[in-house]
Amino acid sequence: MNRPFLFRLALAALIPAAAISVSNFGALAQSASPSPAPAASASPAPAPSASPAPAASASPTAEPAPAASASPAATPSPATSPTPAASASPSPSPTAPPAASTTPSPSDVPVKTADPFGEEFSLEPKKVVMVKGTANWDSAFDTLIDAFKALNTVLTKQGIKPNGNMMIVYTSTDDTGFTFLAEIPVDQDPKNLAKDMSVGKSPEGKALKFVHRGSYDNMDNTYEAITNHLDDKRLEAKDTFIEEYLTDPLKTAEDKLVINVYVPLK
């Protein structure tokens, strides 16, 4: 990795459907039955014999009853078939809600990527176990990982759990590398620390918060944006800056890192 100039610039500058009606057959059958009634009135002289004959004709007139039976054939039952067609129409309606349910998922994307940039923040001091170190720019990330491993080993052996995220505090930089403090928050003091380790407090005070996502090597772009932000706002930063690792650098792939960058202000 080659980032000397950008880090120096960072330090120097800082440093959001149809109705169907069919019922005329009954009316037609009844209109056929009145026609025998005038026939009965035409034969009053042959009275008794003629009247039975129409009575017999009444039996044919009963045949309209079959005509009425045709009414059972009354195709209203097919007329009920449109209701299945109506039942088919509800089926599309359930399909519409799933389509609506898929729309929220894309809308989540911009929410997840809305990271603060230059947000005012107040750093609170925490008890930390720390180790001092020096690194070259070419092997910077490996050096930081080694420092975190050393601190983690001490805490694991003594059964002490970290009380916060791992941090790096940059104390100075130059063309070849930088000096730093690797810190892990704790709620109790570890014992038997190595000479380059100690217990102390993390930085405190007013700062600006920025977020970096991705590998450590790609932080050059983040620090360049930070420097431009400070210049635009005409803000003066202290001669240090802090990286808080929201993802565990000992378990997370380097290109999946999420790091808060704090720039203390004067």
C-alpha positions as CSV (number, residue, x, y, z in Angstrom):
1,M,0.0,0.0,0.0
2,N,1.2,3.4,-0.9
3,R,-0.5,6.2,1.0
4,P,2.0,8.5,2.5
5,F,1.0,11.7,0.7
6,L,-2.7,11.3,1.4
7,F,-2.1,10.6,5.0
8,R,0.1,13.6,5.3
9,L,-2.6,15.7,3.6
10,A,-5.2,14.2,5.9
11,L,-3.2,15.2,8.9
12,A,-2.3,18.6,7.6
13,A,-5.8,19.5,6.6
14,L,-7.6,17.9,9.4
15,I,-5.5,16.5,10.5
16,P,-28.4,11.1,2.9
17,A,-68.7,-8.7,-15.6
18,A,-72.9,-9.3,-17.4
19,A,-76.4,-10.0,-16.4
20,I,-78.5,-12.4,-18.6
21,S,-82.4,-12.5,-18.2
22,V,-84.4,-15.4,-19.9
23,S,-88.0,-16.1,-18.6
24,N,-90.4,-15.6,-21.6
25,F,-91.1,-19.3,-22.1
26,G,-93.5,-19.4,-19.2
27,A,-95.4,-16.4,-20.6
28,L,-95.5,-18.0,-24.0
29,A,-96.8,-21.2,-22.5
30,Q,-99.6,-19.4,-20.7
31,S,-100.4,-17.4,-23.9
32,A,-100.9,-20.8,-25.7
33,S,-103.3,-22.0,-22.9
34,P,-105.8,-19.1,-23.3
35,S,-106.3,-20.1,-27.0
36,P,-108.2,-23.3,-25.9
37,A,-110.4,-21.1,-23.7
38,P,-112.0,-19.4,-26.7
39,A,-112.4,-22.9,-28.3
40,A,-114.6,-23.9,-25.3
41,S,-116.7,-20.8,-25.7
42,A,-117.2,-21.7,-29.5
43,S,-119.0,-25.0,-28.7
44,P,-121.7,-24.2,-26.1
45,A,-124.5,-26.2,-28.2
46,P,-122.7,-29.5,-28.3
47,A,-122.3,-28.7,-24.6
48,P,-121.3,-31.9,-22.7
49,S,-119.4,-33.7,-25.4
50,A,-117.6,-30.8,-26.7
51,S,-116.5,-29.7,-23.3
52,P,-114.7,-33.0,-22.5
53,A,-112.9,-32.7,-25.8
54,P,-111.4,-29.4,-24.8
55,A,-110.7,-31.1,-21.5
56,A,-108.8,-33.7,-23.4
57,S,-107.2,-30.8,-25.2
58,A,-106.4,-29.5,-21.8
59,S,-104.1,-32.5,-21.5
60,P,-102.2,-31.3,-24.5
61,T,-102.2,-28.0,-22.9
62,A,-100.6,-29.7,-20.0
63,E,-97.8,-30.3,-22.5
64,P,-96.8,-26.7,-21.8
65,A,-95.9,-28.2,-18.5
66,P,-93.2,-30.0,-20.4
67,A,-92.6,-26.7,-21.9
68,A,-92.3,-25.6,-18.3
69,S,-90.0,-28.5,-18.0
70,A,-88.1,-26.8,-20.7
71,S,-87.8,-24.0,-18.3
72,P,-85.9,-26.3,-15.9
73,A,-83.7,-26.6,-18.9
74,A,-83.8,-22.9,-18.2
75,T,-80.3,-22.1,-18.9
76,P,-80.0,-20.0,-15.8
77,S,-77.9,-22.8,-14.5
78,P,-75.4,-22.0,-17.3
79,A,-76.2,-18.4,-16.3
80,T,-74.5,-19.3,-13.1
81,S,-71.4,-20.2,-15.0
82,P,-70.4,-16.5,-15.2
83,T,-70.0,-16.7,-11.5
84,P,-67.1,-19.1,-12.0
85,A,-65.8,-16.5,-14.4
86,A,-66.2,-14.0,-11.6
87,S,-64.4,-16.4,-9.4
88,A,-61.5,-16.4,-11.8
89,S,-61.3,-12.7,-11.5
90,P,-60.4,-12.8,-7.8
91,S,-57.5,-15.0,-8.6
92,P,-55.6,-12.2,-10.3
93,S,-56.2,-9.9,-7.3
94,P,-54.1,-12.0,-4.9
95,T,-51.2,-11.9,-7.4
96,A,-51.1,-8.1,-7.2
97,P,-50.2,-7.9,-3.5
98,P,-47.0,-10.1,-3.9
99,A,-45.9,-7.7,-6.6
100,A,-46.4,-4.8,-4.1
101,S,-44.5,-6.8,-1.4
102,T,-41.4,-7.0,-3.6
103,T,-41.1,-3.2,-4.0
104,P,-40.0,-2.4,-0.4
105,S,-36.9,-4.6,-0.8
106,P,-35.2,-2.3,-3.3
107,S,-36.1,0.7,-1.3
108,D,-33.9,-0.6,1.6
109,V,-30.8,-0.2,-0.4
110,P,-30.3,3.6,-0.1
111,V,-31.1,3.4,3.6
112,K,-28.3,1.0,4.2
113,T,-25.8,3.1,2.3
114,A,-26.6,6.4,4.1
115,D,-23.5,6.8,6.2
116,P,-22.7,9.9,8.1
117,F,-20.0,12.1,6.7
118,G,-18.6,14.9,8.7
119,E,-21.2,14.5,11.5
120,E,-20.4,16.3,14.7
121,F,-19.7,13.8,17.5
122,S,-18.5,13.9,21.1
123,L,-16.0,11.3,22.0
124,E,-16.3,9.9,25.5
125,P,-13.2,8.5,27.3
126,K,-13.1,4.8,27.9
127,K,-10.8,2.6,29.9
128,V,-8.6,0.7,27.4
129,V,-5.6,-1.6,27.3
130,M,-3.2,-0.3,24.7
131,V,0.0,-1.1,22.9
132,K,2.4,1.3,21.1
133,G,3.7,0.6,17.7
134,T,5.4,1.8,14.6
135,A,4.5,0.8,11.0
136,N,5.6,1.4,7.4
137,W,3.0,2.3,4.9
138,D,3.7,-0.8,2.8
139,S,2.8,-3.2,5.6
140,A,0.6,-1.0,7.7
141,F,-2.5,-3.2,8.0
142,D,-0.5,-6.3,8.8
143,T,1.3,-4.4,11.6
144,L,-2.0,-3.1,13.0
145,I,-3.5,-6.7,13.0
146,D,-0.4,-8.0,14.8
147,A,-0.9,-5.3,17.5
148,F,-4.6,-6.3,18.0
149,K,-3.7,-10.0,18.2
150,A,-1.1,-9.2,20.9
151,L,-3.7,-7.3,23.0
152,N,-6.4,-10.0,22.4
153,T,-4.1,-12.8,23.5
154,V,-3.5,-11.0,26.9
155,L,-7.2,-10.5,27.5
156,T,-8.1,-14.1,26.5
157,K,-5.5,-15.5,28.9
158,Q,-6.8,-13.5,31.8
159,G,-10.5,-14.1,30.9
160,I,-11.2,-10.4,30.2
161,K,-13.8,-9.6,27.6
162,P,-13.5,-6.5,25.4
163,N,-15.9,-3.7,26.4
164,G,-16.1,-2.1,23.0
165,N,-14.6,-1.9,19.5
166,M,-11.0,-2.1,18.7
167,M,-9.4,1.3,17.9
168,I,-6.3,2.7,16.3
169,V,-5.0,6.2,17.3
170,Y,-2.5,7.7,14.9
171,T,-0.1,9.8,16.8
172,S,2.3,10.9,14.0
173,T,3.1,10.3,10.3
174,D,5.9,10.8,7.9
175,D,6.9,9.8,4.3
176,T,7.8,6.2,5.4
177,G,5.3,5.3,8.0
178,F,3.5,6.3,11.2
179,T,3.3,5.7,15.0
180,F,0.1,4.5,16.6
181,L,-1.7,3.2,19.7
182,A,-3.8,0.0,19.3
183,E,-6.5,0.1,21.9
184,I,-9.2,-2.3,23.2
185,P,-11.8,-1.1,25.7
186,V,-12.0,-3.1,28.9
187,D,-14.0,-2.9,32.2
188,Q,-11.1,-4.1,34.4
189,D,-7.4,-3.8,34.5
190,P,-5.3,-6.6,33.0
191,K,-2.3,-7.8,34.9
192,N,1.3,-8.7,33.9
193,L,1.3,-6.5,30.8
194,A,4.3,-6.4,28.5
195,K,6.6,-3.3,28.6
196,D,5.0,-1.7,25.5
197,M,1.5,-2.3,26.9
198,S,-0.4,-0.2,29.4
199,V,-3.9,0.7,30.7
200,G,-5.2,4.2,29.9
201,K,-8.1,6.2,28.4
202,S,-9.2,6.6,24.8
203,P,-9.4,10.1,23.3
204,E,-12.2,12.4,24.2
205,G,-13.7,15.7,23.1
206,K,-15.4,17.3,20.1
207,A,-14.8,15.5,16.7
208,L,-16.2,14.9,13.2
209,K,-17.4,11.4,12.3
210,F,-16.8,9.8,8.9
211,V,-17.5,6.1,7.8
212,H,-15.3,4.0,5.6
213,R,-16.4,0.7,4.0
214,G,-14.0,-1.6,2.3
215,S,-10.3,-2.5,2.5
216,Y,-7.7,-0.7,4.5
217,D,-5.8,0.0,1.3
218,N,-8.8,1.9,-0.1
219,M,-8.9,4.3,2.8
220,D,-6.8,6.8,0.7
221,N,-10.0,7.9,-1.0
222,T,-11.8,8.4,2.4
223,Y,-9.0,10.5,3.8
224,E,-8.8,12.6,0.7
225,A,-12.6,13.3,1.0
226,I,-12.1,14.1,4.7
227,T,-9.3,16.6,3.8
228,N,-11.5,18.3,1.2
229,H,-14.4,18.5,3.6
230,L,-12.3,20.2,6.2
231,D,-10.9,22.6,3.7
232,D,-14.4,23.5,2.4
233,K,-15.7,24.1,6.0
234,R,-12.5,25.8,7.0
235,L,-12.2,23.6,10.1
236,E,-9.0,23.0,12.0
237,A,-8.2,19.5,13.2
238,K,-5.8,18.3,15.9
239,D,-2.6,16.5,15.0
240,T,-4.3,13.0,15.4
241,F,-7.2,10.9,14.2
242,I,-8.9,7.8,15.4
243,E,-10.2,4.7,13.6
244,E,-12.9,2.6,15.3
245,Y,-13.3,-0.9,13.8
246,L,-17.0,-1.7,13.8
247,T,-16.2,-5.1,12.3
248,D,-13.7,-7.3,14.0
249,P,-10.5,-7.0,11.9
250,L,-9.3,-10.3,13.2
251,K,-12.3,-12.2,11.8
252,T,-13.6,-10.0,8.9
253,A,-12.3,-10.1,5.4
254,E,-10.3,-6.9,4.7
255,D,-12.7,-5.8,1.9
256,K,-15.7,-6.1,4.2
257,L,-14.3,-3.8,6.9
258,V,-16.5,-1.0,8.3
259,I,-14.5,1.7,10.1
260,N,-15.6,4.9,11.9
261,V,-13.0,7.7,11.4
262,Y,-13.0,10.4,14.0
263,V,-11.2,13.7,13.4
264,P,-10.8,15.7,16.7
265,L,-11.2,19.4,16.2
266,K,-9.3,22.2,17.9
